[in-house]
Amino acid sequence: MRVRVDKIILFLGLLLLIGSAKAQQNNSDNEYKKPLKEVLADIESRFHVKIKYSEDMVKDRWVTYADWRIRPTVDETLATVLAPLDMKVNAEGEKTYKLKYYEYSRLTPEQGREKLAYLSSFYHDQASWEKRKAILKPCMLQALQLSPLPSKPVSKPIITNKRVMDGYSIENIAIETLPGLYVSGSLYKPIKFKGKIPVFLCPDGHFGNGRYRADEQYRCATLARMGAMAISYDLFAWGESLLQFKGQDHRRSLAMTIQALNSFRILDYLLSLKEADPNRVAITGASGGGSHTMLMTALDDRIKLSVPVVMLSSYFSGGCPCESGQPVHLCGGGTNNDEIAAMAAPRPQLVISDGGDWSTNVPDTDLPYLQKIYGYYGKQELVANAHFPKEGHDYGKSKRLAMYDFVAKYFRLNINAVKGADGKVDESKVTIEKFPAMYVFGAQGENLPANAIHGFEQLQKVFAQATQSQTK
């Protein structure tokens, strides 16, 4: 028994020696390297905070000179530790942080203001601003690999399952934007209308349930009841696009290009309809859809009004490759979403912001900048801001109400058609559908066309062929 105890003691002693040896090995010869997970645990212990992350985010990641990066405060420490990994954290409360990928575009608010001041030095009147736009726009299209645009497939849209609701109809629609590449959406139209009607693009954002979610249905149906046609459509590798691609494909840079191409093609189709009014074309979306709203308005002069929601910021250009994966924001020596949003001038623009995300500074930072650009055209009143300081990152009812008022004013929509007896907009007559009713290709994707692309590698080949044929 005594021999066995001695062996155990000897074994524990060896473990201590090995641990001590490892500690001694953590020096400049190996760059004081430590696993990221271990470093984060140390930070949590030192500063009494919680850092949220998934295991795949820290797997096989190391921090060089780890202990040398500790600073007096947790914010300084996290910034110093994560900078070499191109990662950051978002604060989710006084003591809670969430580890984030794709944060290379995020500055501090003060750095954002400095960037705006720098950009403003390039122009001081309409002529110098137009010169700046003439540099930015072609560069942005080239950055997206959409200059020139690839040729359009000759196929007709796939339209299924028309439903008639209270004052509006819905159709499921899919448009082939490259050979074998389909974007699916829901097209809402008014039941009764006279003459030409406005067109609304409603790109989706990074919200759960995508275009099927209730707030998107409320928005598009209410616009239709006001007398417009509105289309909501899937992000790349979301919704029915998952019949062709994997979810992780959304995190590839080409997603930004495909989403822009999808919007160009959708607008091509909608403006081919006899009832569409080319002088009243709008776009509105929230979060990633807000990024897309600003980008498409800058690129496409057919868009006459824009409402970017909870996305405008001088210091953040989007936390997903579908927003900043292509070098659009590097054009003109470096730009940002404020300058991209300003490219809408002098077309009417309502910026909707809140106090719970990076749009919190819109009233005192971003709006004055936009007003200055619109002022170059003598149209400062055409840019406005609806700010909700106690709300968060969504396209909730209060934000939709602000949008309805704005578009009714500039596009002559019948907002009285959606008001209740109390004189307020009433969305209760909108039918919130279950997901399967909105599928173009069937419950299991059984109606996906035979020529459909399957997989990202095949998409890359098709895109390369389409763009090469246009440059010859």
N, C-alpha and C positions, 0 to 999 in steps of 0.2 A: 504494500500500500504506500509505504514511504517512497519507494522508487517511482511509483506512478505520479505522486505529488511533485517530486523533484523534476520529472520530465515536463509536467505542466508548467511549472515555474520557469524552467529553461526555455520552453516554447514561447511563453509570454515575454520573456526577456529578449528573445530574438526578434519578436514583433516590434518591441520598443526600439531596438537597435536599428531595424529596417526603417521604421518611421522616422527615427532621428537622422538616418542616412539620407532619406528622401528629403527631409527638411533642409539638410545641409546642401543637397543638390539643387535646391531652388535658389539659384543665384544668377549672375549676369551671363554665365556660360549658356544657360538655357532660357535666357530672357525673362527669368522669374515667372515662367509660364504656369498658369492654372486653368482648369476647366471653367468655362463660363458659369455652369450650374453652381460650382463651389463658390465662385466669386459672388454670385447673386445671393447665395445663402449667407455669406459673410456680411454683405451689405444689409440684408434684412435684420441680422442679429445686431449689428453695430448701431443702426439708426431706428430700430424698432418699427419697421415698415413691412408691408406685404407686396411682393412683386409677382404678378400673375403671368404665366406663360405655359405653352404646351411643351411637352418633352422634345418634340422634333425641332423646336426653335433653339434649343441649347445643345442638342446632340452633336458631338464632334466639333464643338466650337471652343476655342481657347482664347484666353486673354494674356497678352504679353505684358511683362512688368506690372502684374496685377496689383500687388500690394502697394506699389508706388503710385497708383492712380487714386488712392483714397484721399478725399478732400474733406474739409470741415463740415460740409453739408451734404445731404443725400442727393440733392439735385445736381450739384457739381460733380459728385462722385459718379453717379450714373452716366452723366454726359461724358466724362473722361474715360470711363470703362468701356462704354458702348461705341464711342466714335470710331475706333479702328475697325469695328465689325459692321459699320454702316447700319447700326440699329439705334433705336431710341425708345423711350417710354412715354406713355401718356398718363397723366395724373387722373385717377378716378376717385379722388377724395383726398383728405389730408394725409392719410397714411397708406394709401393703396396706389400701386402703379401697374400698368400693363405693358409688357414688352411688345414692340412693334417692328415689323419688317418695313421695307420700302419707305423709310423716313428721310431719305437723302434730300428731299425737297423742303423739309421743314426748317424754318429759321425761328428766331425769337421774334416777338412782336416789335421790339425795338429795331432789330435787323430788317424787318419788313418795312418799317417806316423809312429806314435809311435807303432801302432798295427803291422805294417809291420816289424819294428825293433825287436819287441818282438817275432813274429813268426820266423824271420830269425835266432834267437838264437837257434832254435831246430835243425838246419842243417847247414853244411858247405861243404859238398861234395855230390856226387851222392849216396853213400851208406846211409848216414844219411837222405838224402831227400827221398829215397825209403822207408826207415823205417817210416818216417812221413806219406807218402802216404798209407802205409800198415795199419796205424791206421785210417786214414781219410776215405778211400773208404768204407770199410765194415760198419763203423759207419753211413755214409751218407745213405747207402741203408737201414739200420735198421731204421734210422730216418724217411725215407720215407715209412716205413712199406712194403718194397719191397725185403726183405731178408727172405726167398726166394721169387722169383717172383711167383705170382699166375699163375695157369695153363692157357694155351691159349684156347679160344673157338675153336671148330673144323670148324666153318663156314668159307666160302670163302668170300673174299672181294666183296662188291657190286660195280660194275663199270657201269657207265651210260654215255650216251650222248657224244661220242667221236667227237671232232671237229678237223679238219685238217687246220692248218694255214700256214703261210709262213715259212717253214723250221722246223716246230714243230707241235706236236699234243697235245691236252688236253683231259683228261678224268676226270669225276667226280668219286670220290672213297670214300667209307666208309668201315672202318675196325672195326669189333667187338673185343674190347679189354678186356672186361669182359662180362659174360652172360647178354645180353640186353643193353650193353653200346657201343655206336658207336662214332667214331671220323671221321669227314668228311674232305675231302681235295680235292685239284686239283693237278693232276699228269701230269706233262709236260715231253714230250719225243722228241728227235730229229727224224725227218722223215727219214733221211738217216744216217746210221752208220755202222761201221764194227767192229766185235769183241765185246769185253766187253766195257761198258761205265760207267763213274762215277755216283755215287748216291749222291744227295744233299737233306738233310733235311732242310726245311725252316720253323721253328716254328714261329708262329705269335706273335706279341707284342701287347701292349695296345694302339693301334691306332684306330681311327674311321674307321668303315667299315671292320675291321678285314682282313681276307685273300682275300676279294673281292677288296680291294683298288688297285689303279693303280700301285703304286710303287712295290707292291708284284708281280703283274702280269708281269711288266717289268722285274723284277729280274729273276723269274723262267723261263719265256719264252726265255730270252736272254741266260741263262745257257743251255737251251735245244737246242737253235740254235748253241751254241758252241760245242754241242756233249754230253751233260749230261742229265740224268733224274733228275727232281727236283720236290719235292712235298711240297706244302704249306698246312697247316692244322690248324683247328680251335683251339683256346684256349678252355679250359673247360668252359661250360656255356656261350659261345660266338657263333656267327654264327649259324650253324645248330644244334649245341649242345643245343640251346635254345628250340628246339622241345622236349627235354627231361627234361630240368632243367630251373630254374628261373635265371635271371641275377645276383641276389644277391648271388647265390650259388658259383659264381666265387670267392667270398671273403671268402671262407671257406678253412681251412688248407688242406683238402683232395684234393683240386684243384692242389696243387703242386705235390702230389702223382700221381693223375690221368694223369696229363700232362706228367710226366716222363714215366709212364706205356704206354701211347699212343705212345710215341716216340720209345720205345723199340719194340712195336708191329708193328709199321709202318716199322721200319728198318728190322725186321724179314721178313716181306712180300717182301719188295723191294729186299732184298738179295736172296730171293728164285727165282727171275726172272732170266732166263738164260742169259740175256744180262747184268746183273748187275756185276760190277767189285768190289769184296770185298776188294781189295787193294786200291780203290779210293772212299772212303766214306767221305763226308764232311757235316758240319752243319753250318748254319749261320742264325742269326736273330737279330733284333734290340729291344732295350728297354727290356721288359719282355722276348722277344724272344732271346735277348742277354744273359740274366740270364740263360735261358734254354740251350742256346748254350754252355756256360761254364760248367753247371752242367752235361749235357749229355756227353760231351767230357771227363769229369773227371770219369764218371761212366762206360762208354762203350768203351772198347778198339777197337771195330770195327770201330769207327770213327777215321779217319786218318788225318783230317785237320779241323780246326775250324776258324770261323771269327765272333767273338762277336762284336756287333755294339752298340755304345753309351750306354754302361752299365758298363764297367769295372771301378771299383773305390775301393780304399782302405778303404773308409769311408762310403760306402752305399751298402747295400746288397739287395735292391729292396723294393719298396713301396707297394707291394701287397702280400697277403697270398700265391698266386701261386708262388711267388719267395722266400719267407722266412717264410711261414706259418708253415712248419714242422721244427724241430730243427736241420736241416742240418748244419747251421753255428755255432752250439754249439759243434760240434764234435771236438775231439782232444784238449779239453780244450778251444775251441773257435777258429774259423777260419774266413776267409773273402773271398770275390770274387777274390782277387788277388791270394790267395793260391789255390783256386779252379781252376782258370784259369791256374795256373802253373802246375797243374796235367796233362795238355795236353802234357807237354814236354816228349820227344823231337819231337813230331808231329808238322808239320808246323802250325803256328797260326798268323793271322793278326788281331790286335786289332784296331778297327776304333773308333775314339773319336772326340769330338768337344768342342768348347769353351762355349757352352750355357747350360751345365748341369754338373752333378757330374763327368763326364769323362774328365773334362778340365785339370786335373793334370796328365793324363796318360804319356805324354812325359817325365816329370821330376821326377815322383814318381813311377808309376806302371810299365812302360816299363823297367827301370833299374832293378827292382826286378825280372821281368820275364826273362830278359837277364841273370841275375845271375843264375837262376835255369836252363835255357837252357845251360848255360856255363858248368854246372856240367857234361853234356853229350858231351861237345865239339861241340854243335850245336847252338850257340848263334845266328847265322845268320838266323835260321828258325823261329824266332819270330820277328815280325815287327809291326810298328804302322803307320797308316795313320791318321793324325790329321788335323782337319779343325777348326781353332780357331775362325773363324767368322761365323760358322754355328751352328745350333741347334739340337734338339733331334728328329732325323728322320733317314730314310734309303733312303735319297735323291740320286739324280743322281751321284754327285761327289763321294759319298760313294760307290755306286754300281760300278762305274768305277774302283775304287781302288780294290774292291773285285774281279772283273773280271780279272784284271791283275795278281793278286796273285794266284788265282786258276788255271788260264791258265798256269802259270809258273810251279806249282807243280803237277798238274794233267794232263798236256799235252793236254789241251783243245784247240780247234781251234778258237782262238780269232779273227783271220783274217776273219772268216766267218761272223762276226757281225760288221766289220769295213766298213765305207763308203769310198768314193773316197778321202776324206781328211785324211784318215788313223786313224780316231777316231772312237770309238765304237758308232754305230748308233742303237738306240732302236726304231726308227720310224716304223720298219717293224713288231713290236709287236701289235697285236690286243687287245685293252682293251675292255673286255667283260662287259656287264651289269650283275648285280647280279644273276638274275634267271637262266642264262645259266650255272652257276656254282653250282647250287643246286643238291645234290645227290637225295634228297627225294621229289622233286617236289616243286612247288611254295608255297603250303600250308602245306607241310610235309605229304602229303597224302600217300607217299610211304614208310614211316617209318615202319620198320619191326614190326610184331605183338608182338614179344617178348621184344620190347624196354622198358627199364626202364622209369618210369615217376615219377620224384621227388627225392630229395636228400636223404630222409629217406630210400627209396628203394635201392638207390645206396649204402648207408652205410651197409645195410644188405647183399647185394650181395658181396660187397668187403670183409666184415668180413667172410662170408662163403668161399670165394675163398682163402683167406689167411690162414684160419684155416685148410682147407683141405690140404694145402701144408706143414703145420708144424706137421701134425700127423704122 
